Amino acid sequence: MKRMRKYANYPRYFHVVVKCGSEEEQRKLYERLVAEGYTARVCVL
C-alpha cells in the first residue's frame, strides 16, 4: 500500500466575504460582480 502524501494536491481558491445591509444591496452587488466576470455565489448566514 502506497503512503499518502501529507497534503493532497487540491486547487487553491481565494474568497471574499461581503456583509450587505439588505437583500437588495446583496442582489445589486452580486449582479455587478457577475457582470464584471467574477464567479459569485449568494449566501444567507
Biopython code that builds the backbone (N, CA, C, O; Angstrom):
import numpy as np
from Bio.PDB.StructureBuilder import StructureBuilder

atoms = [
    (1, "MET", "N", (0.844, -1.190, 0.000)),
    (1, "MET", "CA", (0.000, 0.000, 0.000)),
    (1, "MET", "C", (0.885, 1.248, 0.000)),
    (1, "MET", "O", (1.789, 1.368, 0.828)),
    (2, "LYS", "N", (0.633, 2.162, -0.911)),
    (2, "LYS", "CA", (1.426, 3.385, -1.008)),
    (2, "LYS", "C", (1.087, 4.332, 0.130)),
    (2, "LYS", "O", (-0.053, 4.404, 0.589)),
    (3, "ARG", "N", (2.088, 5.043, 0.564)),
    (3, "ARG", "CA", (1.853, 6.073, 1.590)),
    (3, "ARG", "C", (1.197, 7.287, 0.957)),
    (3, "ARG", "O", (1.583, 7.710, -0.132)),
    (4, "MET", "N", (0.224, 7.837, 1.626)),
    (4, "MET", "CA", (-0.435, 9.053, 1.132)),
    (4, "MET", "C", (0.418, 10.255, 1.497)),
    (4, "MET", "O", (1.006, 10.311, 2.577)),
    (5, "ARG", "N", (0.477, 11.197, 0.601)),
    (5, "ARG", "CA", (1.196, 12.432, 0.906)),
    (5, "ARG", "C", (0.471, 13.175, 2.014)),
    (5, "ARG", "O", (-0.744, 13.056, 2.171)),
    (6, "LYS", "N", (1.219, 13.927, 2.766)),
    (6, "LYS", "CA", (0.625, 14.656, 3.885)),
    (6, "LYS", "C", (-0.457, 15.629, 3.412)),
    (6, "LYS", "O", (-1.501, 15.757, 4.052)),
    (7, "TYR", "N", (-0.212, 16.307, 2.305)),
    (7, "TYR", "CA", (-1.182, 17.264, 1.772)),
    (7, "TYR", "C", (-1.526, 16.867, 0.348)),
    (7, "TYR", "O", (-0.642, 16.711, -0.494)),
    (8, "ALA", "N", (-2.800, 16.706, 0.088)),
    (8, "ALA", "CA", (-3.244, 16.364, -1.264)),
    (8, "ALA", "C", (-3.050, 17.570, -2.182)),
    (8, "ALA", "O", (-2.953, 18.705, -1.716)),
    (9, "ASN", "N", (-2.995, 17.322, -3.452)),
    (9, "ASN", "CA", (-2.772, 18.383, -4.438)),
    (9, "ASN", "C", (-4.118, 18.951, -4.902)),
    (9, "ASN", "O", (-4.563, 18.671, -6.015)),
    (10, "TYR", "N", (-4.760, 19.747, -4.046)),
    (10, "TYR", "CA", (-6.039, 20.373, -4.372)),
    (10, "TYR", "C", (-5.796, 21.768, -4.937)),
    (10, "TYR", "O", (-4.823, 22.429, -4.575)),
    (11, "PRO", "N", (-6.692, 22.218, -5.833)),
    (11, "PRO", "CA", (-6.535, 23.591, -6.335)),
    (11, "PRO", "C", (-6.778, 24.597, -5.205)),
    (11, "PRO", "O", (-7.569, 24.342, -4.297)),
    (12, "ARG", "N", (-6.103, 25.721, -5.270)),
    (12, "ARG", "CA", (-6.261, 26.758, -4.252)),
    (12, "ARG", "C", (-7.339, 27.730, -4.694)),
    (12, "ARG", "O", (-7.398, 28.125, -5.858)),
    (13, "TYR", "N", (-8.182, 28.108, -3.760)),
    (13, "TYR", "CA", (-9.231, 29.092, -4.008)),
    (13, "TYR", "C", (-9.083, 30.214, -2.994)),
    (13, "TYR", "O", (-8.683, 29.987, -1.852)),
    (14, "PHE", "N", (-9.401, 31.403, -3.414)),
    (14, "PHE", "CA", (-9.369, 32.563, -2.533)),
    (14, "PHE", "C", (-10.765, 33.168, -2.532)),
    (14, "PHE", "O", (-11.376, 33.318, -3.589)),
    (15, "HIS", "N", (-11.273, 33.513, -1.359)),
    (15, "HIS", "CA", (-12.640, 34.004, -1.222)),
    (15, "HIS", "C", (-12.662, 35.392, -0.596)),
    (15, "HIS", "O", (-11.759, 35.788, 0.142)),
    (16, "VAL", "N", (-13.715, 36.102, -0.918)),
    (16, "VAL", "CA", (-14.006, 37.384, -0.285)),
    (16, "VAL", "C", (-15.432, 37.293, 0.239)),
    (16, "VAL", "O", (-16.333, 36.892, -0.497)),
    (17, "VAL", "N", (-15.649, 37.655, 1.486)),
    (17, "VAL", "CA", (-16.985, 37.657, 2.080)),
    (17, "VAL", "C", (-17.375, 39.109, 2.312)),
    (17, "VAL", "O", (-16.623, 39.872, 2.918)),
    (18, "VAL", "N", (-18.545, 39.486, 1.832)),
    (18, "VAL", "CA", (-19.019, 40.861, 1.957)),
    (18, "VAL", "C", (-20.316, 40.853, 2.755)),
    (18, "VAL", "O", (-21.241, 40.106, 2.435)),
    (19, "LYS", "N", (-20.386, 41.673, 3.779)),
    (19, "LYS", "CA", (-21.606, 41.797, 4.576)),
    (19, "LYS", "C", (-22.442, 42.934, 3.984)),
    (19, "LYS", "O", (-22.010, 44.087, 3.954)),
    (20, "CYS", "N", (-23.640, 42.593, 3.516)),
    (20, "CYS", "CA", (-24.536, 43.579, 2.911)),
    (20, "CYS", "C", (-25.618, 43.970, 3.908)),
    (20, "CYS", "O", (-25.989, 43.183, 4.778)),
    (21, "GLY", "N", (-26.116, 45.187, 3.772)),
    (21, "GLY", "CA", (-27.129, 45.693, 4.687)),
    (21, "GLY", "C", (-28.547, 45.284, 4.359)),
    (21, "GLY", "O", (-29.440, 45.408, 5.197)),
    (22, "SER", "N", (-28.770, 44.789, 3.125)),
    (22, "SER", "CA", (-30.124, 44.384, 2.740)),
    (22, "SER", "C", (-30.042, 43.372, 1.602)),
    (22, "SER", "O", (-29.002, 43.191, 0.969)),
    (23, "GLU", "N", (-31.169, 42.727, 1.369)),
    (23, "GLU", "CA", (-31.242, 41.767, 0.265)),
    (23, "GLU", "C", (-31.055, 42.477, -1.076)),
    (23, "GLU", "O", (-30.432, 41.933, -1.988)),
    (24, "GLU", "N", (-31.587, 43.675, -1.193)),
    (24, "GLU", "CA", (-31.443, 44.450, -2.434)),
    (24, "GLU", "C", (-29.975, 44.795, -2.694)),
    (24, "GLU", "O", (-29.496, 44.672, -3.821)),
    (25, "GLU", "N", (-29.274, 45.220, -1.665)),
    (25, "GLU", "CA", (-27.856, 45.531, -1.815)),
    (25, "GLU", "C", (-27.075, 44.284, -2.221)),
    (25, "GLU", "O", (-26.173, 44.356, -3.057)),
    (26, "GLN", "N", (-27.420, 43.148, -1.633)),
    (26, "GLN", "CA", (-26.765, 41.884, -1.964)),
    (26, "GLN", "C", (-26.993, 41.536, -3.438)),
    (26, "GLN", "O", (-26.064, 41.147, -4.145)),
    (27, "ARG", "N", (-28.237, 41.682, -3.885)),
    (27, "ARG", "CA", (-28.569, 41.374, -5.276)),
    (27, "ARG", "C", (-27.798, 42.266, -6.249)),
    (27, "ARG", "O", (-27.256, 41.786, -7.244)),
    (28, "LYS", "N", (-27.755, 43.567, -5.951)),
    (28, "LYS", "CA", (-27.050, 44.503, -6.832)),
    (28, "LYS", "C", (-25.559, 44.197, -6.898)),
    (28, "LYS", "O", (-24.958, 44.234, -7.971)),
    (29, "LEU", "N", (-24.971, 43.898, -5.758)),
    (29, "LEU", "CA", (-23.547, 43.581, -5.727)),
    (29, "LEU", "C", (-23.274, 42.285, -6.480)),
    (29, "LEU", "O", (-22.316, 42.201, -7.249)),
    (30, "TYR", "N", (-24.106, 41.283, -6.264)),
    (30, "TYR", "CA", (-23.963, 40.011, -6.976)),
    (30, "TYR", "C", (-24.030, 40.234, -8.486)),
    (30, "TYR", "O", (-23.172, 39.750, -9.225)),
    (31, "GLU", "N", (-25.032, 40.957, -8.939)),
    (31, "GLU", "CA", (-25.191, 41.217, -10.371)),
    (31, "GLU", "C", (-23.992, 41.972, -10.937)),
    (31, "GLU", "O", (-23.541, 41.680, -12.044)),
    (32, "ARG", "N", (-23.474, 42.943, -10.182)),
    (32, "ARG", "CA", (-22.308, 43.706, -10.638)),
    (32, "ARG", "C", (-21.079, 42.808, -10.766)),
    (32, "ARG", "O", (-20.355, 42.878, -11.759)),
    (33, "LEU", "N", (-20.849, 41.978, -9.772)),
    (33, "LEU", "CA", (-19.670, 41.102, -9.805)),
    (33, "LEU", "C", (-19.747, 40.105, -10.961)),
    (33, "LEU", "O", (-18.751, 39.855, -11.640)),
    (34, "VAL", "N", (-20.932, 39.540, -11.179)),
    (34, "VAL", "CA", (-21.104, 38.602, -12.286)),
    (34, "VAL", "C", (-20.901, 39.318, -13.620)),
    (34, "VAL", "O", (-20.268, 38.773, -14.525)),
    (35, "ALA", "N", (-21.431, 40.532, -13.746)),
    (35, "ALA", "CA", (-21.261, 41.317, -14.981)),
    (35, "ALA", "C", (-19.790, 41.638, -15.239)),
    (35, "ALA", "O", (-19.374, 41.771, -16.391)),
    (36, "GLU", "N", (-19.001, 41.765, -14.167)),
    (36, "GLU", "CA", (-17.565, 42.045, -14.304)),
    (36, "GLU", "C", (-16.750, 40.779, -14.551)),
    (36, "GLU", "O", (-15.530, 40.842, -14.699)),
    (37, "GLY", "N", (-17.427, 39.624, -14.595)),
    (37, "GLY", "CA", (-16.736, 38.384, -14.933)),
    (37, "GLY", "C", (-16.338, 37.509, -13.762)),
    (37, "GLY", "O", (-15.681, 36.485, -13.952)),
    (38, "TYR", "N", (-16.724, 37.892, -12.553)),
    (38, "TYR", "CA", (-16.395, 37.082, -11.389)),
    (38, "TYR", "C", (-17.378, 35.916, -11.247)),
    (38, "TYR", "O", (-18.527, 36.004, -11.680)),
    (39, "THR", "N", (-16.917, 34.841, -10.644)),
    (39, "THR", "CA", (-17.794, 33.757, -10.256)),
    (39, "THR", "C", (-18.265, 34.090, -8.843)),
    (39, "THR", "O", (-17.451, 34.196, -7.926)),
    (40, "ALA", "N", (-19.557, 34.254, -8.666)),
    (40, "ALA", "CA", (-20.094, 34.684, -7.367)),
    (40, "ALA", "C", (-21.193, 33.727, -6.923)),
    (40, "ALA", "O", (-21.805, 33.032, -7.734)),
    (41, "ARG", "N", (-21.424, 33.710, -5.629)),
    (41, "ARG", "CA", (-22.463, 32.872, -5.041)),
    (41, "ARG", "C", (-23.137, 33.666, -3.943)),
    (41, "ARG", "O", (-22.469, 34.349, -3.167)),
    (42, "VAL", "N", (-24.455, 33.583, -3.872)),
    (42, "VAL", "CA", (-25.215, 34.279, -2.839)),
    (42, "VAL", "C", (-25.396, 33.339, -1.652)),
    (42, "VAL", "O", (-25.814, 32.193, -1.814)),
    (43, "CYS", "N", (-25.077, 33.834, -0.461)),
    (43, "CYS", "CA", (-25.242, 33.050, 0.763)),
    (43, "CYS", "C", (-25.979, 33.907, 1.788)),
    (43, "CYS", "O", (-25.761, 35.115, 1.878)),
    (44, "VAL", "N", (-26.849, 33.269, 2.552)),
    (44, "VAL", "CA", (-27.523, 33.942, 3.653)),
    (44, "VAL", "C", (-27.115, 33.203, 4.920)),
    (44, "VAL", "O", (-27.406, 32.018, 5.082)),
    (45, "LEU", "N", (-26.441, 33.911, 5.810)),
    (45, "LEU", "CA", (-25.942, 33.283, 7.039)),
    (45, "LEU", "C", (-26.662, 33.813, 8.249)),
    (45, "LEU", "O", (-26.372, 33.397, 9.371)),
]
sb = StructureBuilder()
sb.init_structure("model")
sb.init_model(0)
sb.init_chain("A")
sb.init_seg("    ")
for serial, (resi, resn, name, xyz) in enumerate(atoms, 1):
    if name == "N":
        sb.init_residue(resn, " ", resi, " ")
    sb.init_atom(name, np.array(xyz, "f"), 0.0, 1.0, " ", f" {name:<3s}", serial, name[0])
structure = sb.get_structure()
